[in-house]
Amino acid sequence: MSKIKYCCKNFKHGSKSVYKTMKAEFPEMKQKKKDCLGVCKLCTKQCMVLIGKAEVIAAPSPELLYEKLKHRIG
C-alpha cells in the first residue's frame, strides 16, 4: 500500500485519532502529516486521508475512517 497522508487541518475533524491508532497498530505503514492536501471541499466536512497521489478515503467519523482504512489495507 502507498503512503497515507493526513491533512493537519483535518485533525480537528477526528483524523488525528486515526493517525495515532494506525501508527500504533501498523508501525510499518508509511504515514505522513501535511499542512494541506488541497482537498479542502472534502476536508472541511469529513475525516479524510489521501493514499498515494490521488486516492481519497473519507468518512463522516474517525471510527468509520479507521474501518475503511483497515479494509483498504486488507
N, CA and C atoms as a LAMMPS dump frame, in Angstrom:
ITEM: TIMESTEP
0
ITEM: NUMBER OF ATOMS
222
ITEM: BOX BOUNDS ff ff ff
-5.0000000000000000e+02 5.0000000000000000e+02
-5.0000000000000000e+02 5.0000000000000000e+02
-5.0000000000000000e+02 5.0000000000000000e+02
ITEM: ATOMS id mol type element x y z
1 1 1 N 0.838 -1.187 0
2 1 2 C 0 0 0
3 1 3 C 0.873 1.237 0
4 2 1 N 0.43 2.265 -0.703
5 2 2 C 1.164 3.525 -0.757
6 2 3 C 1.12 4.244 0.58
7 3 1 N 1.835 5.341 0.655
8 3 2 C 1.883 6.155 1.858
9 3 3 C 0.514 6.781 2.137
10 4 1 N 0.131 6.833 3.417
11 4 2 C -1.101 7.5 3.831
12 4 3 C -0.723 8.911 4.263
13 5 1 N -1.398 9.901 3.672
14 5 2 C -1.123 11.296 4.018
15 5 3 C -2.326 11.883 4.736
16 6 1 N -2.028 12.599 5.807
17 6 2 C -3.058 13.233 6.625
18 6 3 C -2.926 14.744 6.509
19 7 1 N -4.047 15.425 6.394
20 7 2 C -4.057 16.889 6.386
21 7 3 C -4.147 17.369 7.83
22 8 1 N -3.192 18.177 8.265
23 8 2 C -3.198 18.667 9.65
24 8 3 C -4.449 19.494 9.947
25 9 1 N -4.981 20.167 8.94
26 9 2 C -6.195 20.964 9.133
27 9 3 C -7.401 20.056 9.36
28 10 1 N -7.314 18.805 8.952
29 10 2 C -8.405 17.849 9.12
30 10 3 C -8.368 17.19 10.5
31 11 1 N -7.282 17.374 11.234
32 11 2 C -7.15 16.73 12.543
33 11 3 C -8.302 17.106 13.472
34 12 1 N -8.832 18.324 13.345
35 12 2 C -9.929 18.75 14.229
36 12 3 C -11.225 17.991 13.936
37 13 1 N -11.313 17.346 12.779
38 13 2 C -12.483 16.531 12.429
39 13 3 C -12.319 15.092 12.914
40 14 1 N -11.194 14.779 13.52
41 14 2 C -11.017 13.467 14.12
42 14 3 C -9.951 12.593 13.487
43 15 1 N -9.338 13.057 12.404
44 15 2 C -8.352 12.194 11.753
45 15 3 C -7.07 12.036 12.578
46 16 1 N -6.857 12.904 13.571
47 16 2 C -5.664 12.77 14.415
48 16 3 C -5.707 11.461 15.2
49 17 1 N -6.89 11.09 15.704
50 17 2 C -7.005 9.834 16.449
51 17 3 C -6.767 8.644 15.519
52 18 1 N -7.194 8.762 14.262
53 18 2 C -6.963 7.698 13.281
54 18 3 C -5.462 7.572 13.008
55 19 1 N -4.791 8.706 12.869
56 19 2 C -3.345 8.725 12.636
57 19 3 C -2.614 7.999 13.776
58 20 1 N -2.976 8.343 15.011
59 20 2 C -2.309 7.737 16.182
60 20 3 C -2.595 6.234 16.269
61 21 1 N -3.848 5.847 16.017
62 21 2 C -4.222 4.435 16.091
63 21 3 C -3.523 3.628 15.004
64 22 1 N -3.498 4.164 13.789
65 22 2 C -2.844 3.471 12.672
66 22 3 C -1.346 3.316 12.946
67 23 1 N -0.742 4.364 13.512
68 23 2 C 0.697 4.32 13.812
69 23 3 C 0.993 3.238 14.853
70 24 1 N 0.09 3.094 15.817
71 24 2 C 0.282 2.087 16.866
72 24 3 C 0.039 0.677 16.329
73 25 1 N -0.989 0.493 15.503
74 25 2 C -1.348 -0.833 15.017
75 25 3 C -0.529 -1.296 13.817
76 26 1 N -0.134 -0.351 12.977
77 26 2 C 0.617 -0.685 11.763
78 26 3 C 1.891 0.162 11.703
79 27 1 N 2.854 -0.1 12.605
80 27 2 C 4.061 0.741 12.658
81 27 3 C 4.881 0.705 11.365
82 28 1 N 4.722 -0.356 10.567
83 28 2 C 5.494 -0.453 9.328
84 28 3 C 4.875 0.372 8.188
85 29 1 N 3.634 0.817 8.384
86 29 2 C 2.928 1.589 7.362
87 29 3 C 3.503 3.006 7.279
88 30 1 N 3.744 3.471 6.057
89 30 2 C 4.262 4.824 5.888
90 30 3 C 3.11 5.814 6.004
91 31 1 N 3.256 6.75 6.951
92 31 2 C 2.249 7.782 7.165
93 31 3 C 2.941 9.13 7.244
94 32 1 N 2.255 10.155 6.774
95 32 2 C 2.848 11.478 6.778
96 32 3 C 1.782 12.521 7.071
97 33 1 N 2.144 13.512 7.89
98 33 2 C 1.256 14.637 8.161
99 33 3 C 1.679 15.79 7.254
100 34 1 N 0.705 16.4 6.583
101 34 2 C 0.99 17.537 5.71
102 34 3 C 0.131 18.708 6.179
103 35 1 N 0.603 19.934 5.945
104 35 2 C -0.182 21.107 6.336
105 35 3 C -1.501 21.153 5.58
106 36 1 N -1.456 20.877 4.271
107 36 2 C -2.668 20.915 3.451
108 36 3 C -2.5 19.945 2.287
109 37 1 N -3.559 19.195 2.003
110 37 2 C -3.516 18.232 0.896
111 37 3 C -4.246 18.752 -0.346
112 38 1 N -4.859 19.926 -0.228
113 38 2 C -5.544 20.516 -1.374
114 38 3 C -6.883 19.868 -1.706
115 39 1 N -7.49 19.194 -0.738
116 39 2 C -8.806 18.581 -0.94
117 39 3 C -9.782 19.289 0.013
118 40 1 N -9.719 20.605 0.009
119 40 2 C -10.395 21.421 1.021
120 40 3 C -11.907 21.222 1.077
121 41 1 N -12.566 21.05 -0.054
122 41 2 C -14.026 20.887 -0.044
123 41 3 C -14.434 19.659 0.766
124 42 1 N -13.657 18.605 0.688
125 42 2 C -13.936 17.39 1.432
126 42 3 C -13.399 17.488 2.861
127 43 1 N -12.232 18.042 2.976
128 43 2 C -11.522 18.122 4.262
129 43 3 C -12.299 18.901 5.318
130 44 1 N -13.051 19.916 4.907
131 44 2 C -13.775 20.738 5.879
132 44 3 C -15.049 20.056 6.371
133 45 1 N -15.477 18.969 5.713
134 45 2 C -16.741 18.322 6.05
135 45 3 C -16.595 16.957 6.721
136 46 1 N -15.514 16.217 6.41
137 46 2 C -15.38 14.841 6.894
138 46 3 C -13.95 14.545 7.308
139 47 1 N -13.781 13.419 7.994
140 47 2 C -12.448 12.878 8.243
141 47 3 C -11.957 12.321 6.918
142 48 1 N -10.715 12.585 6.563
143 48 2 C -10.22 12.067 5.291
144 48 3 C -8.711 11.882 5.309
145 49 1 N -8.252 11.008 4.416
146 49 2 C -6.828 10.792 4.188
147 49 3 C -6.62 10.672 2.68
148 50 1 N -5.38 10.828 2.284
149 50 2 C -5.002 10.651 0.888
150 50 3 C -4.043 9.473 0.836
151 51 1 N -4.331 8.529 -0.052
152 51 2 C -3.446 7.382 -0.223
153 51 3 C -2.74 7.555 -1.556
154 52 1 N -1.417 7.5 -1.498
155 52 2 C -0.645 7.733 -2.712
156 52 3 C -0.823 9.171 -3.179
157 53 1 N -1 9.35 -4.485
158 53 2 C -1.126 10.705 -5.023
159 53 3 C -2.566 11.113 -5.297
160 54 1 N -3.496 10.145 -5.39
161 54 2 C -4.833 10.525 -5.837
162 54 3 C -6.008 9.875 -5.114
163 55 1 N -5.792 8.783 -4.4
164 55 2 C -6.923 8.074 -3.802
165 55 3 C -7.312 8.692 -2.456
166 56 1 N -8.521 9.253 -2.413
167 56 2 C -9.027 9.868 -1.189
168 56 3 C -9.974 8.887 -0.508
169 57 1 N -9.783 8.704 0.791
170 57 2 C -10.72 7.916 1.581
171 57 3 C -11.285 8.865 2.63
172 58 1 N -12.623 8.963 2.659
173 58 2 C -13.278 9.882 3.584
174 58 3 C -14.407 9.163 4.298
175 59 1 N -14.737 9.668 5.484
176 59 2 C -15.83 9.105 6.275
177 59 3 C -16.361 10.193 7.202
178 60 1 N -17.631 10.082 7.599
179 60 2 C -18.211 11.099 8.485
180 60 3 C -17.687 11.066 9.922
181 61 1 N -17.025 9.971 10.316
182 61 2 C -16.489 9.884 11.677
183 61 3 C -15.106 9.236 11.658
184 62 1 N -14.297 9.49 12.705
185 62 2 C -12.975 8.861 12.784
186 62 3 C -13.069 7.335 12.81
187 63 1 N -14.086 6.805 13.496
188 63 2 C -14.236 5.349 13.597
189 63 3 C -14.47 4.723 12.209
190 64 1 N -15.334 5.37 11.423
191 64 2 C -15.61 4.853 10.082
192 64 3 C -14.394 4.984 9.168
193 65 1 N -13.658 6.085 9.306
194 65 2 C -12.447 6.263 8.503
195 65 3 C -11.446 5.16 8.831
196 66 1 N -11.288 4.883 10.117
197 66 2 C -10.378 3.83 10.557
198 66 3 C -10.789 2.48 9.972
199 67 1 N -12.091 2.162 10.025
200 67 2 C -12.587 0.891 9.464
201 67 3 C -12.328 0.817 7.966
202 68 1 N -12.57 1.916 7.256
203 68 2 C -12.331 1.945 5.808
204 68 3 C -10.846 1.733 5.498
205 69 1 N -9.967 2.352 6.289
206 69 2 C -8.531 2.188 6.075
207 69 3 C -8.099 0.744 6.341
208 70 1 N -8.61 0.157 7.423
209 70 2 C -8.266 -1.231 7.728
210 70 3 C -8.726 -2.154 6.61
211 71 1 N -9.911 -1.898 6.092
212 71 2 C -10.44 -2.701 4.982
213 71 3 C -9.589 -2.513 3.732
214 72 1 N -9.17 -1.286 3.475
215 72 2 C -8.339 -0.98 2.29
216 72 3 C -6.972 -1.66 2.372
217 73 1 N -6.418 -1.728 3.596
218 73 2 C -5.129 -2.38 3.799
219 73 3 C -5.257 -3.884 3.565
220 74 1 N -6.42 -4.426 3.956
221 74 2 C -6.652 -5.852 3.751
222 74 3 C -6.474 -6.589 4.998
